[in-house]
Amino acid sequence: MTRIVALLFMGLVLFIAGCEKNNSVPEVEALVYEQAKPISPFLLTDQHGAPADNSQFMDHWNLVFLGYTSCPDICPMTLAKLTAIQKQLSQDYKVQVWFVAVDPKRDTTEKRKAYIDYFNPNFLAVSGPHKQLFPFIRELGLIYAINDSDQQEYAVDHSASVVLVDPTGSVRAIFKPQFKQGNVPLVDASKLTEEFKLIADYYAE
């Protein structure tokens, strides 16, 4: 009887240890919010002229990136990476990619559609007036700035990070770009894919 009790106790200890190992917080380089940050109600417009709001975040994982269609390097290079990332992740996860255009003066609905269709027509390319963009992007934990200029061609400063919004519409993590001297700051596609899986599996509903 004592032997049976000892074996049962040992089995229980191993079971608990296994559970603790499987439930350990994933060690990643991404900034992860243990308590996801809800996003306040917002209303933007997608590349088809349709409303884009919080409801589009629901029931799938979302990768959100800022940019503008006249961007010479960071934007097209990051969207190319996100195209490959989404294709790989979609085998096991429901993933939507958002391109938030922060230059509404030049990035018309038609221009955003032509731009995003080059990468993946199923991606969302949203924008709106600055009074709507600013608070939305601030809640994502990102920033952008446009210098006052009367010139037709101008640059827009913006974050190069990719935000992970969970299926409840809350910010769960931020994947930061790699900064190397002489190189454009870009996210590491392999690392983002690997860390996405760890985070998504751990925080799965």
C-alpha positions as a Markdown table, in Angstrom:
| # | Residue | x | y | z |
|---|---|---|---|---|
| 1 | Met | 0.0 | 0.0 | 0.0 |
| 2 | Thr | 2.8 | 2.4 | 0.9 |
| 3 | Arg | 4.5 | 1.6 | -2.4 |
| 4 | Ile | 1.4 | 2.4 | -4.3 |
| 5 | Val | 1.0 | 5.7 | -2.5 |
| 6 | Ala | 4.6 | 6.6 | -3.1 |
| 7 | Leu | 4.2 | 5.9 | -6.9 |
| 8 | Leu | 1.0 | 8.0 | -7.0 |
| 9 | Phe | 2.8 | 10.8 | -5.2 |
| 10 | Met | 5.7 | 10.7 | -7.6 |
| 11 | Gly | 3.4 | 10.6 | -10.6 |
| 12 | Leu | 1.6 | 13.7 | -9.3 |
| 13 | Val | 4.9 | 15.5 | -8.8 |
| 14 | Leu | 5.9 | 14.7 | -12.4 |
| 15 | Phe | 2.5 | 15.8 | -13.7 |
| 16 | Ile | 2.7 | 19.2 | -11.9 |
| 17 | Ala | 6.3 | 19.7 | -13.0 |
| 18 | Gly | 5.2 | 19.0 | -16.6 |
| 19 | Cys | 2.4 | 21.5 | -16.4 |
| 20 | Glu | 4.6 | 24.2 | -15.0 |
| 21 | Lys | 7.1 | 23.6 | -17.8 |
| 22 | Asn | 4.4 | 23.8 | -20.5 |
| 23 | Asn | 2.8 | 26.9 | -18.9 |
| 24 | Ser | 6.0 | 28.9 | -18.4 |
| 25 | Val | 6.0 | 32.4 | -19.9 |
| 26 | Pro | 7.8 | 32.2 | -23.2 |
| 27 | Glu | 11.2 | 33.8 | -23.3 |
| 28 | Val | 11.3 | 36.1 | -26.3 |
| 29 | Glu | 12.9 | 39.3 | -27.4 |
| 30 | Ala | 9.6 | 40.9 | -28.3 |
| 31 | Leu | 8.0 | 43.2 | -25.8 |
| 32 | Val | 5.1 | 41.2 | -24.4 |
| 33 | Tyr | 2.3 | 42.5 | -22.2 |
| 34 | Glu | 1.3 | 40.0 | -19.6 |
| 35 | Gln | -2.0 | 41.9 | -19.4 |
| 36 | Ala | -3.0 | 42.7 | -22.9 |
| 37 | Lys | -3.8 | 46.4 | -23.6 |
| 38 | Pro | -7.4 | 47.0 | -24.9 |
| 39 | Ile | -7.7 | 49.3 | -27.9 |
| 40 | Ser | -10.3 | 52.1 | -27.6 |
| 41 | Pro | -13.0 | 52.3 | -30.3 |
| 42 | Phe | -11.6 | 53.6 | -33.6 |
| 43 | Leu | -12.9 | 54.2 | -37.1 |
| 44 | Leu | -10.7 | 54.2 | -40.2 |
| 45 | Thr | -11.2 | 53.3 | -43.8 |
| 46 | Asp | -9.7 | 50.4 | -45.7 |
| 47 | Gln | -8.4 | 50.2 | -49.3 |
| 48 | His | -11.9 | 49.5 | -50.6 |
| 49 | Gly | -13.5 | 52.5 | -49.0 |
| 50 | Ala | -15.2 | 50.4 | -46.3 |
| 51 | Pro | -15.1 | 51.2 | -42.6 |
| 52 | Ala | -12.3 | 49.5 | -40.5 |
| 53 | Asp | -12.8 | 49.3 | -36.8 |
| 54 | Asn | -12.2 | 47.2 | -33.7 |
| 55 | Ser | -14.4 | 44.4 | -35.1 |
| 56 | Gln | -11.8 | 43.5 | -37.7 |
| 57 | Phe | -9.4 | 42.6 | -35.0 |
| 58 | Met | -11.7 | 39.9 | -33.5 |
| 59 | Asp | -11.3 | 36.1 | -33.7 |
| 60 | His | -7.8 | 36.1 | -35.3 |
| 61 | Trp | -4.3 | 37.3 | -34.6 |
| 62 | Asn | -3.3 | 40.6 | -36.2 |
| 63 | Leu | 0.1 | 41.9 | -37.3 |
| 64 | Val | 0.0 | 45.7 | -37.6 |
| 65 | Phe | 2.6 | 47.9 | -39.3 |
| 66 | Leu | 2.8 | 51.6 | -39.9 |
| 67 | Gly | 4.0 | 53.3 | -43.1 |
| 68 | Tyr | 3.1 | 55.2 | -46.2 |
| 69 | Thr | 3.0 | 54.3 | -49.9 |
| 70 | Ser | 5.8 | 56.7 | -50.8 |
| 71 | Cys | 8.2 | 55.1 | -48.3 |
| 72 | Pro | 11.4 | 54.2 | -50.2 |
| 73 | Asp | 12.7 | 51.3 | -48.1 |
| 74 | Ile | 11.3 | 50.3 | -44.6 |
| 75 | Cys | 7.7 | 49.9 | -45.7 |
| 76 | Pro | 8.1 | 47.8 | -48.9 |
| 77 | Met | 10.8 | 45.7 | -47.3 |
| 78 | Thr | 8.8 | 45.0 | -44.1 |
| 79 | Leu | 5.6 | 44.3 | -46.1 |
| 80 | Ala | 7.5 | 41.8 | -48.2 |
| 81 | Lys | 8.6 | 40.1 | -44.9 |
| 82 | Leu | 5.1 | 40.2 | -43.6 |
| 83 | Thr | 3.8 | 38.6 | -46.8 |
| 84 | Ala | 6.1 | 35.6 | -46.2 |
| 85 | Ile | 5.4 | 35.5 | -42.5 |
| 86 | Gln | 1.6 | 35.5 | -42.9 |
| 87 | Lys | 1.9 | 32.8 | -45.6 |
| 88 | Gln | 3.9 | 30.5 | -43.2 |
| 89 | Leu | 1.8 | 31.2 | -40.1 |
| 90 | Ser | -1.5 | 30.8 | -41.9 |
| 91 | Gln | -0.9 | 27.1 | -42.1 |
| 92 | Asp | -1.6 | 26.8 | -38.3 |
| 93 | Tyr | -3.1 | 30.2 | -37.2 |
| 94 | Lys | -5.6 | 32.7 | -38.4 |
| 95 | Val | -3.5 | 35.8 | -39.1 |
| 96 | Gln | -4.5 | 39.2 | -40.6 |
| 97 | Val | -1.9 | 41.8 | -41.6 |
| 98 | Trp | -2.7 | 45.5 | -41.3 |
| 99 | Phe | -0.8 | 48.3 | -43.1 |
| 100 | Val | -1.8 | 51.6 | -41.4 |
| 101 | Ala | -1.0 | 54.4 | -43.8 |
| 102 | Val | 0.0 | 57.5 | -41.8 |
| 103 | Asp | 0.2 | 59.9 | -44.7 |
| 104 | Pro | -3.5 | 60.4 | -45.5 |
| 105 | Lys | -2.8 | 63.5 | -47.6 |
| 106 | Arg | -1.2 | 61.4 | -50.3 |
| 107 | Asp | -2.3 | 57.9 | -49.5 |
| 108 | Thr | -5.8 | 57.9 | -51.0 |
| 109 | Thr | -8.0 | 54.9 | -51.0 |
| 110 | Glu | -7.1 | 54.1 | -54.6 |
| 111 | Lys | -3.4 | 54.5 | -53.9 |
| 112 | Arg | -3.5 | 52.2 | -50.9 |
| 113 | Lys | -5.3 | 49.5 | -52.8 |
| 114 | Ala | -2.8 | 49.5 | -55.6 |
| 115 | Tyr | 0.0 | 49.5 | -53.2 |
| 116 | Ile | -1.2 | 46.6 | -50.9 |
| 117 | Asp | -2.4 | 44.5 | -53.9 |
| 118 | Tyr | 1.3 | 44.2 | -54.9 |
| 119 | Phe | 2.0 | 42.3 | -51.7 |
| 120 | Asn | -1.3 | 40.6 | -50.8 |
| 121 | Pro | -4.8 | 41.9 | -51.7 |
| 122 | Asn | -6.2 | 40.2 | -48.5 |
| 123 | Phe | -4.1 | 42.5 | -46.3 |
| 124 | Leu | -5.9 | 45.6 | -44.8 |
| 125 | Ala | -4.5 | 48.9 | -45.9 |
| 126 | Val | -6.2 | 51.5 | -43.6 |
| 127 | Ser | -6.0 | 55.2 | -43.0 |
| 128 | Gly | -8.0 | 58.2 | -41.8 |
| 129 | Pro | -7.6 | 61.8 | -40.7 |
| 130 | His | -4.8 | 62.5 | -38.2 |
| 131 | Lys | -7.3 | 63.2 | -35.4 |
| 132 | Gln | -8.3 | 59.5 | -35.7 |
| 133 | Leu | -4.9 | 58.1 | -36.6 |
| 134 | Phe | -3.0 | 59.7 | -33.7 |
| 135 | Pro | -4.9 | 58.2 | -30.7 |
| 136 | Phe | -5.2 | 54.8 | -32.4 |
| 137 | Ile | -1.5 | 54.5 | -33.2 |
| 138 | Arg | -0.6 | 55.8 | -29.7 |
| 139 | Glu | -2.6 | 53.0 | -28.1 |
| 140 | Leu | -0.7 | 50.5 | -30.3 |
| 141 | Gly | 2.5 | 51.8 | -28.7 |
| 142 | Leu | 3.8 | 53.3 | -32.0 |
| 143 | Ile | 4.5 | 56.8 | -33.2 |
| 144 | Tyr | 4.8 | 58.8 | -36.4 |
| 145 | Ala | 5.6 | 62.4 | -37.4 |
| 146 | Ile | 5.2 | 64.5 | -40.6 |
| 147 | Asn | 7.3 | 67.6 | -41.0 |
| 148 | Asp | 5.4 | 70.7 | -42.2 |
| 149 | Ser | 6.2 | 71.1 | -45.8 |
| 150 | Asp | 4.7 | 72.7 | -48.9 |
| 151 | Gln | 6.7 | 70.4 | -51.1 |
| 152 | Gln | 5.0 | 67.6 | -53.0 |
| 153 | Glu | 7.6 | 65.0 | -52.0 |
| 154 | Tyr | 8.4 | 64.7 | -48.3 |
| 155 | Ala | 9.4 | 61.9 | -45.8 |
| 156 | Val | 7.4 | 60.6 | -42.9 |
| 157 | Asp | 9.0 | 59.4 | -39.7 |
| 158 | His | 7.3 | 56.3 | -38.3 |
| 159 | Ser | 8.0 | 53.3 | -36.1 |
| 160 | Ala | 9.4 | 50.2 | -37.8 |
| 161 | Ser | 8.0 | 47.8 | -35.2 |
| 162 | Val | 5.2 | 45.3 | -35.8 |
| 163 | Val | 2.4 | 45.1 | -33.3 |
| 164 | Leu | 0.7 | 41.9 | -32.4 |
| 165 | Val | -3.0 | 42.4 | -31.6 |
| 166 | Asp | -4.7 | 39.3 | -30.1 |
| 167 | Pro | -8.1 | 37.8 | -31.1 |
| 168 | Thr | -9.9 | 40.0 | -28.5 |
| 169 | Gly | -8.7 | 43.2 | -30.1 |
| 170 | Ser | -6.0 | 44.0 | -27.5 |
| 171 | Val | -2.3 | 44.7 | -27.9 |
| 172 | Arg | -0.4 | 41.6 | -26.8 |
| 173 | Ala | 3.2 | 42.2 | -28.0 |
| 174 | Ile | 5.5 | 44.4 | -30.1 |
| 175 | Phe | 8.2 | 43.0 | -32.4 |
| 176 | Lys | 11.0 | 45.5 | -32.6 |
| 177 | Pro | 13.3 | 45.9 | -35.7 |
| 178 | Gln | 17.0 | 45.2 | -35.7 |
| 179 | Phe | 19.1 | 48.3 | -35.7 |
| 180 | Lys | 22.5 | 47.8 | -37.5 |
| 181 | Gln | 24.7 | 50.6 | -38.5 |
| 182 | Gly | 24.4 | 51.3 | -42.3 |
| 183 | Asn | 21.3 | 49.1 | -42.6 |
| 184 | Val | 17.6 | 49.8 | -42.8 |
| 185 | Pro | 15.8 | 48.9 | -39.5 |
| 186 | Leu | 13.7 | 45.8 | -40.2 |
| 187 | Val | 12.1 | 43.0 | -38.2 |
| 188 | Asp | 13.8 | 39.6 | -38.4 |
| 189 | Ala | 11.2 | 37.4 | -40.2 |
| 190 | Ser | 12.5 | 34.1 | -38.8 |
| 191 | Lys | 12.6 | 35.4 | -35.2 |
| 192 | Leu | 9.2 | 37.1 | -35.5 |
| 193 | Thr | 7.6 | 33.9 | -36.8 |
| 194 | Glu | 9.2 | 31.8 | -34.0 |
| 195 | Glu | 8.2 | 34.2 | -31.3 |
| 196 | Phe | 4.7 | 34.7 | -32.7 |
| 197 | Lys | 4.1 | 30.9 | -32.3 |
| 198 | Leu | 5.4 | 30.9 | -28.7 |
| 199 | Ile | 3.2 | 33.9 | -27.7 |
| 200 | Ala | 0.1 | 32.8 | -29.6 |
| 201 | Asp | 0.2 | 29.3 | -28.1 |
| 202 | Tyr | 0.8 | 30.6 | -24.6 |
| 203 | Tyr | -2.0 | 33.2 | -24.7 |
| 204 | Ala | -4.4 | 31.1 | -26.7 |
| 205 | Glu | -8.0 | 31.5 | -25.5 |
